[in-house]
Amino acid sequence: MRILVVEDDKALGRGVVAFLKSEGFTVDWVQTGESALDESSEPYAVIVLDVGLPDVSGFEVLAQLRRAGNRTPLLLLTARDALKDRITGLDLGADDYMLKPFEPEELAARLRALGRRRGGDPSPSVTVGNLVVERNSARARVLDRDLALRRREHTLLLILASNVGKVVPRTRLTGEIFGHDDEIGPNALDLYVGRVRRKLEPDGPRILTLRGQGYVLETA
């Protein structure tokens, strides 16, 4: 999943980003409310939003996002433990919140849960014929064979498997697999698709290319 982290504390932000990347997330990090509003049009699975930002409060960022029709699941981070603040955030449209300090493992688990809820499927894995792709780890297998996927390969395959039989546009795949800081060559997506295709052979479903449109994972 591609996550936007909005946190002005540099030490905390670096720690959260590093941990989430180690858990398989694609992460972009900004440090102001204005930057969060600018980035919110990107295809994020979940937004992690600090309440105490230096320019615009997290509450105001949340309110503006919801008024603009942005329904991306959002988790608030706050050092405030007052019940009133938690109620305010939830009433403005937050989907979850965590109080600082927090355990990064719990944050990752909550993000995975919000991502599953957004997709409308709470199951921990996706099955397409002989293929099983786990949502909460970078694991996938065909029959009893582990595919040994790297993080981006797993993200690519999970997106295709979650939309089996449907064309997934190149722009969506590129947006969810790569972060802003990633150097992306013109053929980067095609290289990852090729790697995943080879790992699926010979017993897994095929990834088909629809020129000018995107990719589709064949149904079983």
MITIVEX-38334 format. One line per 4 residues: number of its first residue (from 1); for each residue x, y, z of C-alpha. Coordinates in nm, 4 decimals, decimal comma. Layout:
N
NUM> X Y Z  ...
This chain:
220
1> 0,0000 0,0000 0,0000  0,1088 0,3564 -0,0668  0,0880 0,5708 0,2467  0,1144 0,9470 0,2984
5> 0,2660 1,0397 0,6354  0,2118 1,3999 0,7505  0,4377 1,4626 1,0518  0,6504 1,7675 1,1342
9> 0,8668 1,5958 1,3984  1,1684 1,4965 1,1878  1,2975 1,2252 1,4198  0,9547 1,0648 1,4535
13> 0,8842 1,1031 1,0825  1,2091 0,9361 0,9799  1,1478 0,6518 1,2233  0,7903 0,5923 1,1082
17> 0,8847 0,6038 0,7402  1,1761 0,3633 0,7872  0,9642 0,1153 0,9820  0,6700 0,1256 0,7404
21> 0,9021 0,0714 0,4443  1,0515 -0,2287 0,6234  0,6955 -0,3616 0,6550  0,6395 -0,3380 0,2805
25> 0,4583 -0,0041 0,2511  0,5387 0,2582 -0,0122  0,5656 0,5812 0,1879  0,5715 0,9530 0,1053
29> 0,6428 1,1952 0,3905  0,5561 1,5653 0,4174  0,5887 1,7950 0,7167  0,3204 2,0640 0,6740
33> -0,0537 2,0810 0,6318  -0,0254 2,2702 0,3051  0,1999 1,9997 0,1632  -0,0516 1,7380 0,2733
37> -0,3302 1,9160 0,0866  -0,1106 1,9432 -0,2229  -0,0257 1,5717 -0,2131  -0,3752 1,4459 -0,1333
41> -0,4740 1,4052 -0,4981  -0,2228 1,1195 -0,5297  -0,3573 0,7607 -0,5069  -0,2854 0,6854 -0,1400
45> -0,4374 0,3879 0,0376  -0,4242 0,5625 0,3774  -0,3153 0,9024 0,5107  -0,1419 0,9287 0,8498
49> -0,1994 1,2836 0,9758  -0,0456 1,4544 1,2778  -0,2790 1,6987 1,4528  -0,0101 1,9428 1,5699
53> 0,1330 2,0746 1,2426  0,3270 2,4042 1,2233  0,1102 2,5813 0,9648  -0,2400 2,4326 0,9442
57> -0,3768 2,2064 1,2153  -0,4418 1,8445 1,1310  -0,8084 1,9026 1,2108  -0,8289 2,1750 0,9440
61> -0,6447 1,9577 0,6898  -0,8899 1,6756 0,7593  -1,1891 1,9082 0,7277  -1,0656 2,0454 0,3946
65> -1,0010 1,6977 0,2558  -1,3494 1,5779 0,3423  -1,5141 1,8948 0,2090  -1,3295 1,8413 -0,1188
69> -1,4706 1,4892 -0,1422  -1,1466 1,3072 -0,0565  -1,2521 0,9822 0,1135  -0,9078 0,8268 0,1573
73> -0,8981 0,6442 0,4936  -0,7215 0,8669 0,7452  -0,5557 0,7942 1,0773  -0,4870 1,0853 1,3131
77> -0,1743 1,1002 1,5272  -0,2018 1,3196 1,8326  -0,0261 1,3836 2,1602  -0,3516 1,5152 2,3000
81> -0,5355 1,2752 2,5258  -0,8452 1,4856 2,5812  -1,1631 1,3034 2,4884  -1,2895 1,6197 2,3181
85> -1,0013 1,6186 2,0697  -1,0548 1,2542 1,9795  -1,4253 1,3139 1,9268  -1,3498 1,6200 1,7116
89> -1,1238 1,4196 1,4840  -1,3702 1,1352 1,4405  -1,6595 1,3744 1,3805  -1,4578 1,5528 1,1104
93> -1,4183 1,2251 0,9248  -1,1101 1,0508 1,0613  -1,1283 0,6722 1,0392  -0,8956 0,5990 1,3306
97> -0,6545 0,7717 1,5672  -0,3499 0,6879 1,7757  -0,2065 0,8678 2,0754  0,1631 0,9487 2,0937
101> 0,3818 0,7765 2,1901  0,2790 0,4624 2,0029  0,4262 0,1326 1,8960  0,5120 0,1268 1,5222
105> 0,3932 -0,2334 1,4972  0,0447 -0,1260 1,6044  0,0484 0,1619 1,3543  0,1358 -0,0784 1,0722
109> -0,1410 -0,3182 1,1773  -0,3980 -0,0387 1,1847  -0,2892 0,0830 0,8412  -0,3301 -0,2657 0,6983
113> -0,6772 -0,2865 0,8522  -0,7767 0,0510 0,7056  -0,6438 -0,0558 0,3671  -0,8494 -0,3747 0,3742
117> -1,1577 -0,1810 0,4773  -1,1104 0,0584 0,1863  -1,0871 -0,2333 -0,0542  -1,4053 -0,3825 0,0865
121> -1,2353 -0,7132 0,1617  -1,1295 -0,7909 0,5198  -0,9692 -1,1242 0,4310  -0,5935 -1,1591 0,4968
125> -0,5184 -1,2995 0,1505  -0,6346 -1,2991 -0,2122  -0,6716 -1,6249 -0,4047  -0,6745 -1,6539 -0,7838
129> -0,6673 -2,0150 -0,8974  -0,3392 -2,1675 -0,7741  -0,2137 -1,8266 -0,6587  -0,2450 -1,6989 -0,3014
133> -0,1226 -1,3464 -0,2205  -0,1040 -1,2442 0,1464  -0,2056 -0,8886 0,2246  -0,0136 -0,8394 0,5486
137> 0,3261 -0,9616 0,4352  0,5264 -0,9670 0,1140  0,4468 -1,3344 0,0634  0,2722 -1,5132 -0,2208
141> 0,2706 -1,8701 -0,3439  0,1592 -2,0790 -0,6375  0,0542 -2,4218 -0,5139  0,3273 -2,4956 -0,2552
145> 0,5923 -2,2791 -0,4209  0,6934 -1,9523 -0,2524  0,7314 -1,6786 -0,5141  1,0033 -1,4925 -0,3161
149> 0,8693 -1,1504 -0,4126  1,0372 -0,8208 -0,3397  0,8271 -0,5424 -0,1893  0,7300 -0,3711 -0,5149
153> 0,6692 -0,7020 -0,6880  0,4315 -0,8026 -0,4096  0,2489 -0,4686 -0,4287  0,2092 -0,5078 -0,8040
157> 0,0790 -0,8627 -0,7783  -0,1582 -0,7796 -0,4913  -0,3143 -0,4944 -0,6899  -0,3631 -0,7151 -0,9948
161> -0,4972 -1,0075 -0,7896  -0,7381 -0,7783 -0,6032  -0,8726 -0,6651 -0,9422  -0,8575 -1,0018 -1,1182
165> -1,0111 -0,9939 -1,4657  -1,0086 -0,6119 -1,4693  -0,7686 -0,3815 -1,6498  -0,5504 -0,1899 -1,4040
169> -0,4163 0,1287 -1,5672  -0,0423 0,1863 -1,5826  -0,0852 0,5189 -1,4051  -0,2443 0,3524 -1,1034
173> 0,0226 0,0832 -1,0786  0,3023 0,3379 -1,1105  0,1404 0,5641 -0,8509  0,0988 0,2880 -0,5943
177> 0,4300 0,1098 -0,6455  0,6675 0,4062 -0,6552  0,7045 0,6965 -0,4124  0,7938 1,0557 -0,4965
181> 1,1589 1,0063 -0,4051  1,2017 0,6999 -0,6253  1,3930 0,7391 -0,9482  1,1626 0,5929 -1,2116
185> 1,2906 0,5079 -1,5571  1,0528 0,4925 -1,8561  1,0474 0,1113 -1,8470  1,0509 0,0631 -1,4689
189> 0,6942 -0,0683 -1,4454  0,7461 -0,3058 -1,7387  1,0566 -0,4491 -1,5699  0,8600 -0,5292 -1,2540
193> 0,5753 -0,6817 -1,4515  0,8251 -0,8998 -1,6368  0,9820 -1,0213 -1,3117  0,6437 -1,1112 -1,1629
197> 0,5377 -1,2895 -1,4828  0,8461 -1,5107 -1,4679  0,7861 -1,5946 -1,1031  0,4252 -1,6940 -1,1732
201> 0,5253 -1,9399 -1,4449  0,4369 -2,2127 -1,5159  0,1457 -2,2817 -1,2811  0,0181 -1,9367 -1,1890
205> -0,2264 -1,7059 -1,3683  -0,0939 -1,4957 -1,6550  -0,0505 -1,1184 -1,6572  -0,1781 -0,9821 -1,9868
209> -0,0752 -0,6496 -2,1403  -0,3426 -0,4323 -2,2976  -0,1413 -0,1879 -2,5021  -0,2227 0,1717 -2,4197
213> -0,4423 0,0685 -2,1261  -0,2632 -0,1346 -1,8623  -0,2394 -0,4883 -1,7274  -0,4871 -0,7553 -1,6260
217> -0,4443 -1,0766 -1,4273  -0,6300 -1,3605 -1,5912  -0,9064 -1,5282 -1,3975  -0,8508 -1,8892 -1,3001
